[in-house]
Amino acid sequence: MTELRELFLKKLSKNEKIAYDLNHYLAENPELSGQEYNSVKKITELLRKKGIEVEDKVAGLDTSFRARITKSHEDKPKFGIIMEYDALPEIGHACGHSASGSLSLLAALTLWEMKDSFDATVDLIGTPDEEVMGAKIPMAKAGVFDDYDSVLMIHMNSNETLPAVHFLALSEIKVSFKGITSHAAAAPWDGKNALNAAILTTNAIDMMRQQLKPDTRVSYIITNGGQASNVIPGEAEMIINMRNSSKFDLEDTVQKVMNCIKGASIATDIEYTTALTGPEFEDMNINDAGSEAIKMIMDSINLPYVEEKQGQATGSSDIGTVSYVCPAFHPMLAISDHYFSLHTKEVADRMKSDSINGVISQGAKVIGLFILKAIEDPTLLKEIKEEFQKSTLAN
């Protein structure tokens, strides 16, 4: 390990207690997505107390921020450390954002302590509302991540540490069908049954499944099918959720689903409109060059890991969108020795336990050492950037 990276490991302990205390505060005082006002106040106060410059309300989002940890000359690399801090309803930090955000802060503060030892720009980027609307998506569209050589963050996992994690591209639409209401016994011929259009859409989707790729997921619910059994429903509504391991394949799936809706509309003589229920999430654009470097970092600090099993990805995250703007990395760290689901009380309880402190320190090491390795090894940074450029041109 180089002297610069050895220095990082020595400096880490100076701010560990700050990170541990922040995790405890966030875990005990969880705030919902987009409402993290006290959380972001606490975080930015810690940064400003250190003398670090902080920009509030990045991209117009009330609970976002960007802190300039170090500043370099214009021709030097620029890195972003992403920090999350939103919680879930009723169950608090059951996704582990209190710890993942705290380890991002620890990595940033440690790099700030050694800011005179290297020449690169490092920003700590506070990204709220991951759980609901995915605030990284409007931040990416606003250009927040445009000029970074790479950005990274770390998420919690149950019993496996993963150097890289795939996420599924996601699109969800609401379909509103409009027909004509009439009495189902007295004059059914005067009506146009909107529920029939919804049911025919579900049948068409189910028949289409045989031709969908194995990594494609389509699910749906009918949210409005009428109010009385003796009335032809003039209105119906459904929500269709679509996921795929590739955003490009997802576009094809969406078009196929739209054809199902259109065909059902024609067959039943029903009008329809569609609207997105929220932002569309892109898949994770995996960068192998950077992921291999992360493995090397994990090896150097004796952090055991496993490769993500092929096809294991089941969830979606707003960092997927960021990964198509600049090289982005999202390892996951084990927080126990046995499996359990995320978004559960067990995760929230572990966030309140001192047992998470070691995970916070290990995660900060991975982030900080990765950035320093990329600074010291221009060839690595070049490979990361070249692979990223090829990936965005592939389709």
C-alpha positions as CSV (number, residue, x, y, z in Angstrom):
1,M,0.0,0.0,0.0
2,T,1.3,3.5,-0.9
3,E,2.3,6.1,1.6
4,L,-0.7,8.2,0.6
5,R,-3.2,5.4,1.3
6,E,-1.4,4.5,4.5
7,L,-1.9,8.2,5.6
8,F,-5.6,7.9,4.9
9,L,-5.9,4.9,7.2
10,K,-4.0,6.7,9.9
11,K,-6.2,9.8,9.6
12,L,-9.4,7.8,9.6
13,S,-9.6,7.5,13.4
14,K,-9.7,11.3,13.9
15,N,-13.4,11.5,12.7
16,E,-14.7,8.0,13.4
17,K,-16.6,9.2,16.5
18,I,-18.3,11.9,14.5
19,A,-19.5,9.3,12.0
20,Y,-20.6,6.9,14.6
21,D,-22.5,9.6,16.5
22,L,-24.1,10.8,13.2
23,N,-25.3,7.3,12.4
24,H,-26.8,7.0,15.9
25,Y,-28.6,10.4,15.6
26,L,-30.0,9.5,12.2
27,A,-31.1,6.0,13.3
28,E,-32.9,7.4,16.4
29,N,-34.4,10.3,14.4
30,P,-35.4,8.9,11.0
31,E,-37.0,11.3,8.5
32,L,-39.0,10.3,5.4
33,S,-37.9,10.8,1.9
34,G,-37.8,14.4,0.8
35,Q,-38.4,15.5,4.4
36,E,-34.9,15.1,5.8
37,Y,-34.7,18.6,7.1
38,N,-33.2,17.9,10.5
39,S,-30.9,15.3,9.1
40,V,-29.4,17.5,6.4
41,K,-29.1,20.4,9.0
42,K,-27.1,18.1,11.3
43,I,-24.9,16.9,8.5
44,T,-24.1,20.4,7.0
45,E,-23.5,21.8,10.5
46,L,-20.8,19.1,11.0
47,L,-19.3,20.1,7.7
48,R,-19.3,23.8,8.3
49,K,-17.9,23.4,11.7
50,K,-14.9,21.9,10.0
51,G,-14.6,24.9,7.8
52,I,-15.9,23.0,4.7
53,E,-17.8,25.0,2.1
54,V,-21.3,23.8,1.6
55,E,-23.8,24.5,-1.2
56,D,-27.5,24.1,0.0
57,K,-30.5,23.0,-2.1
58,V,-28.6,21.6,-5.1
59,A,-30.8,21.3,-8.2
60,G,-33.5,23.1,-6.2
61,L,-34.1,20.2,-3.8
62,D,-34.7,21.4,-0.2
63,T,-32.8,18.6,1.5
64,S,-29.9,18.2,-0.9
65,F,-26.4,19.7,-0.6
66,R,-22.9,19.6,-2.0
67,A,-19.8,20.1,0.1
68,R,-16.4,20.9,-1.5
69,I,-14.0,18.7,0.4
70,T,-10.9,19.4,-1.6
71,K,-10.3,21.6,-4.7
72,S,-7.7,21.0,-7.4
73,H,-6.4,22.6,-10.5
74,E,-8.8,22.3,-13.5
75,D,-6.9,19.5,-15.2
76,K,-6.9,17.2,-12.2
77,P,-9.5,14.5,-11.5
78,K,-12.8,15.2,-9.8
79,F,-14.6,12.7,-7.6
80,G,-18.0,12.6,-5.9
81,I,-18.9,10.8,-2.7
82,I,-22.7,10.3,-2.6
83,M,-24.4,10.4,0.7
84,E,-28.0,9.2,1.5
85,Y,-30.0,9.8,4.7
86,D,-33.7,9.2,4.1
87,A,-35.7,6.6,6.0
88,L,-38.8,4.5,5.5
89,P,-42.3,5.0,7.0
90,E,-42.8,3.4,10.4
91,I,-39.7,1.2,10.2
92,G,-37.0,4.0,10.1
93,H,-33.6,3.3,8.7
94,A,-34.4,-0.2,7.7
95,C,-32.4,0.2,4.4
96,G,-29.3,1.3,6.4
97,H,-29.0,4.8,5.0
98,S,-28.0,6.1,8.5
99,A,-24.8,4.0,8.3
100,S,-24.2,4.3,4.6
101,G,-24.5,8.1,4.8
102,S,-22.3,8.2,7.9
103,L,-19.5,6.2,6.2
104,S,-19.6,8.6,3.2
105,L,-19.2,11.5,5.6
106,L,-16.3,9.7,7.3
107,A,-14.5,9.1,4.0
108,A,-15.0,12.8,3.1
109,L,-13.8,14.1,6.4
110,T,-10.7,11.9,6.3
111,L,-9.8,13.1,2.8
112,W,-10.3,16.7,4.0
113,E,-7.8,16.1,6.9
114,M,-5.2,15.2,4.3
115,K,-6.2,17.8,1.6
116,D,-2.7,19.1,1.2
117,S,-1.3,15.7,0.4
118,F,-2.9,15.2,-3.1
119,D,-4.2,17.3,-6.0
120,A,-7.8,16.4,-6.9
121,T,-11.3,17.7,-6.3
122,V,-13.5,15.7,-4.0
123,D,-17.2,16.6,-3.3
124,L,-19.6,15.1,-0.8
125,I,-23.0,15.1,-2.5
126,G,-26.1,14.8,-0.3
127,T,-28.8,13.0,-2.3
128,P,-32.2,12.8,-0.5
129,D,-35.3,10.8,-1.3
130,E,-33.8,7.6,-2.6
131,E,-36.7,5.5,-1.3
132,V,-39.6,7.2,-3.1
133,M,-38.9,9.5,-6.0
134,G,-35.2,8.9,-6.5
135,A,-33.8,12.4,-6.2
136,K,-30.6,11.5,-7.9
137,I,-32.6,11.4,-11.2
138,P,-33.6,15.1,-11.2
139,M,-30.1,16.0,-9.9
140,A,-28.6,14.1,-12.8
141,K,-30.9,15.8,-15.3
142,A,-29.9,19.1,-13.8
143,G,-26.3,18.4,-14.6
144,V,-25.1,17.8,-11.0
145,F,-23.0,14.8,-12.0
146,D,-21.8,15.8,-15.4
147,D,-18.2,16.7,-14.8
148,Y,-17.1,14.0,-12.3
149,D,-14.5,11.4,-13.3
150,S,-16.4,9.0,-11.0
151,V,-18.8,9.0,-8.1
152,L,-19.4,6.3,-5.5
153,M,-21.3,5.3,-2.4
154,I,-21.8,2.2,-0.4
155,H,-25.0,0.5,0.7
156,M,-25.8,-2.0,3.4
157,N,-26.4,-5.7,2.8
158,S,-27.2,-8.6,5.2
159,N,-24.5,-11.2,5.1
160,E,-22.6,-10.6,1.8
161,T,-20.2,-7.9,0.8
162,L,-20.5,-7.2,-3.0
163,P,-17.9,-5.1,-4.9
164,A,-20.5,-4.3,-7.6
165,V,-24.3,-4.6,-7.7
166,H,-26.6,-4.6,-10.7
167,F,-29.9,-2.8,-10.5
168,L,-33.0,-3.2,-12.7
169,A,-34.3,-0.5,-15.0
170,L,-37.8,0.4,-13.9
171,S,-40.8,2.1,-15.5
172,E,-44.3,2.2,-14.0
173,I,-47.4,3.7,-15.6
174,K,-51.0,4.4,-14.6
175,V,-53.6,3.6,-17.3
176,S,-56.9,5.3,-17.2
177,F,-59.7,3.8,-19.4
178,K,-62.7,5.9,-20.3
179,G,-66.0,4.3,-21.5
180,I,-69.7,5.0,-21.0
181,T,-71.6,4.1,-17.8
182,S,-75.0,2.4,-18.2
183,H,-77.3,0.1,-16.3
184,A,-76.0,-3.5,-16.7
185,A,-79.6,-5.0,-16.9
186,A,-81.8,-2.2,-18.3
187,A,-79.5,-1.0,-21.1
188,P,-76.1,-2.6,-21.3
189,W,-75.9,-1.8,-25.0
190,D,-75.8,1.9,-24.2
191,G,-72.6,1.4,-22.2
192,K,-68.9,1.0,-23.0
193,N,-67.2,-1.2,-20.4
194,A,-63.9,0.3,-19.3
195,L,-63.3,-2.6,-17.0
196,N,-63.3,-5.0,-20.0
197,A,-60.4,-2.9,-21.5
198,A,-58.4,-3.3,-18.3
199,I,-59.1,-7.0,-18.1
200,L,-58.2,-7.5,-21.7
201,T,-55.0,-5.6,-21.2
202,T,-54.0,-8.0,-18.4
203,N,-54.8,-11.0,-20.5
204,A,-52.7,-9.6,-23.4
205,I,-49.8,-9.0,-21.1
206,D,-50.0,-12.5,-19.7
207,M,-50.1,-14.0,-23.2
208,M,-47.1,-11.8,-24.1
209,R,-45.0,-13.2,-21.3
210,Q,-43.8,-16.2,-23.3
211,Q,-41.9,-13.8,-25.6
212,L,-40.3,-11.7,-22.8
213,K,-36.7,-12.2,-21.9
214,P,-36.0,-14.0,-18.6
215,D,-34.8,-10.9,-16.9
216,T,-38.0,-9.0,-17.7
217,R,-40.6,-8.4,-15.0
218,V,-44.1,-7.1,-15.6
219,S,-46.7,-6.9,-12.8
220,Y,-50.0,-5.0,-12.5
221,I,-53.0,-4.2,-10.4
222,I,-56.4,-2.9,-11.2
223,T,-57.0,0.1,-8.9
224,N,-60.5,0.9,-10.1
225,G,-62.9,-1.5,-11.8
226,G,-66.3,0.1,-11.1
227,Q,-68.4,0.7,-8.0
228,A,-71.5,-1.5,-8.4
229,S,-72.0,-4.9,-10.1
230,N,-75.2,-3.8,-11.8
231,V,-73.5,-0.9,-13.5
232,I,-71.4,-1.0,-16.7
233,P,-68.2,0.8,-15.4
234,G,-67.5,3.8,-17.5
235,E,-64.1,4.3,-15.9
236,A,-61.3,1.9,-14.9
237,E,-57.8,2.3,-13.9
238,M,-54.7,0.1,-13.5
239,I,-51.0,0.4,-12.7
240,I,-48.4,-1.6,-14.6
241,N,-44.9,-2.0,-13.3
242,M,-42.1,-3.0,-15.7
243,R,-38.5,-3.9,-14.9
244,N,-35.5,-5.2,-16.9
245,S,-31.8,-5.6,-16.4
246,S,-31.1,-3.2,-19.3
247,K,-32.8,0.1,-19.8
248,F,-32.6,-0.5,-23.6
249,D,-34.5,-3.8,-23.3
250,L,-36.9,-2.1,-21.0
251,E,-37.8,0.4,-23.7
252,D,-38.8,-2.6,-25.9
253,T,-40.9,-4.1,-23.1
254,V,-42.7,-0.8,-22.5
255,Q,-43.6,-0.6,-26.2
256,K,-45.0,-4.2,-26.1
257,V,-47.1,-3.3,-23.0
258,M,-48.3,-0.2,-24.8
259,N,-49.4,-2.3,-27.7
260,C,-51.4,-4.5,-25.3
261,I,-53.2,-1.5,-24.0
262,K,-53.8,-0.1,-27.4
263,G,-55.1,-3.5,-28.7
264,A,-57.5,-3.8,-25.7
265,S,-58.7,-0.3,-26.3
266,I,-59.5,-1.0,-30.0
267,A,-61.2,-4.3,-29.2
268,T,-63.5,-2.8,-26.5
269,D,-64.0,0.7,-28.1
270,I,-62.6,2.3,-25.0
271,E,-60.4,5.5,-24.9
272,Y,-57.3,5.5,-22.6
273,T,-54.6,7.7,-21.3
274,T,-51.3,6.8,-19.7
275,A,-49.0,8.6,-17.3
276,L,-45.9,7.7,-15.4
277,T,-46.4,7.2,-11.7
278,G,-42.9,8.5,-10.9
279,P,-39.5,8.9,-12.4
280,E,-38.1,6.1,-14.6
281,F,-35.1,4.3,-13.0
282,E,-32.2,3.1,-15.2
283,D,-30.2,-0.1,-14.7
284,M,-26.7,0.1,-13.1
285,N,-24.1,0.6,-15.8
286,I,-21.4,-1.6,-14.4
287,N,-17.8,-0.5,-14.9
288,D,-15.5,-3.5,-14.7
289,A,-12.3,-1.5,-14.5
290,G,-13.5,0.3,-11.4
291,S,-15.1,-2.8,-9.9
292,E,-11.8,-4.7,-10.2
293,A,-10.0,-1.8,-8.4
294,I,-12.6,-2.0,-5.6
295,K,-11.9,-5.7,-5.2
296,M,-8.2,-4.9,-4.8
297,I,-9.0,-2.3,-2.2
298,M,-11.2,-4.8,-0.3
299,D,-8.3,-7.3,-0.5
300,S,-5.9,-4.8,0.9
301,I,-7.9,-4.2,4.0
302,N,-8.8,-7.9,4.5
303,L,-12.5,-7.3,3.7
304,P,-14.0,-10.6,2.4
305,Y,-16.4,-10.3,-0.5
306,V,-18.3,-12.5,-3.0
307,E,-19.3,-11.9,-6.6
308,E,-22.9,-11.0,-7.2
309,K,-24.7,-14.0,-8.6
310,Q,-25.8,-13.7,-12.2
311,G,-29.4,-12.6,-12.4
312,Q,-29.6,-11.8,-8.7
313,A,-30.6,-8.2,-9.1
314,T,-34.2,-7.7,-8.0
315,G,-34.4,-4.0,-7.0
316,S,-33.9,-0.6,-8.6
317,S,-32.1,2.5,-7.5
318,D,-31.7,6.1,-8.7
319,I,-28.0,5.7,-8.9
320,G,-28.6,3.8,-12.1
321,T,-29.4,7.0,-13.8
322,V,-26.2,8.6,-12.5
323,S,-24.2,5.6,-13.9
324,Y,-25.1,6.7,-17.4
325,V,-23.9,10.2,-16.7
326,C,-20.5,9.4,-15.3
327,P,-18.8,6.3,-14.0
328,A,-20.6,5.3,-10.8
329,F,-19.9,2.6,-8.2
330,H,-22.2,1.1,-5.6
331,P,-20.7,-1.7,-3.5
332,M,-22.7,-3.3,-0.7
333,L,-21.3,-4.2,2.8
334,A,-22.4,-7.1,5.0
335,I,-23.7,-6.0,8.4
336,S,-24.2,-9.5,9.8
337,D,-23.2,-13.2,9.5
338,H,-26.6,-14.4,8.3
339,Y,-29.2,-13.5,5.7
340,F,-32.2,-11.3,6.2
341,S,-34.2,-9.0,3.9
342,L,-33.5,-5.3,3.8
343,H,-36.3,-2.9,4.7
344,T,-36.9,-5.0,7.8
345,K,-36.8,-4.2,11.6
346,E,-33.6,-6.2,11.9
347,V,-31.8,-3.8,9.7
348,A,-33.2,-0.8,11.6
349,D,-32.2,-2.3,14.9
350,R,-28.6,-2.9,13.7
351,M,-28.3,0.7,12.7
352,K,-28.9,1.6,16.4
353,S,-26.3,-0.9,17.6
354,D,-22.6,-0.2,18.1
355,S,-21.9,-3.3,16.0
356,I,-22.4,-1.2,12.9
357,N,-19.4,1.0,13.8
358,G,-16.9,-1.4,12.2
359,V,-18.9,-1.5,9.0
360,I,-18.9,2.3,8.9
361,S,-15.1,2.4,9.2
362,Q,-14.6,-0.3,6.6
363,G,-16.9,1.4,4.1
364,A,-15.1,4.7,4.5
365,K,-11.8,2.9,3.8
366,V,-13.2,1.4,0.6
367,I,-14.4,4.8,-0.6
368,G,-11.3,6.8,0.4
369,L,-8.7,4.2,-0.8
370,F,-10.5,3.9,-4.1
371,I,-10.3,7.6,-4.7
372,L,-6.7,7.8,-3.7
373,K,-5.8,4.8,-5.9
374,A,-7.5,6.5,-8.9
375,I,-5.5,9.7,-8.2
376,E,-2.2,7.8,-8.0
377,D,-2.9,5.6,-11.0
378,P,-3.8,7.7,-14.0
379,T,-4.0,4.4,-16.1
380,L,-6.9,3.2,-13.9
381,L,-8.8,6.4,-14.3
382,K,-8.2,6.3,-18.0
383,E,-9.5,2.7,-18.2
384,I,-12.6,3.6,-16.2
385,K,-13.4,6.6,-18.4
386,E,-12.8,4.7,-21.6
387,E,-15.0,1.8,-20.6
388,F,-17.7,4.2,-19.5
389,Q,-17.6,6.0,-22.9
390,K,-17.9,2.7,-24.7
391,S,-20.9,1.6,-22.6
392,T,-22.8,4.8,-23.4
393,L,-22.2,4.3,-27.1
394,A,-23.0,0.6,-27.2
395,N,-26.7,1.1,-27.8
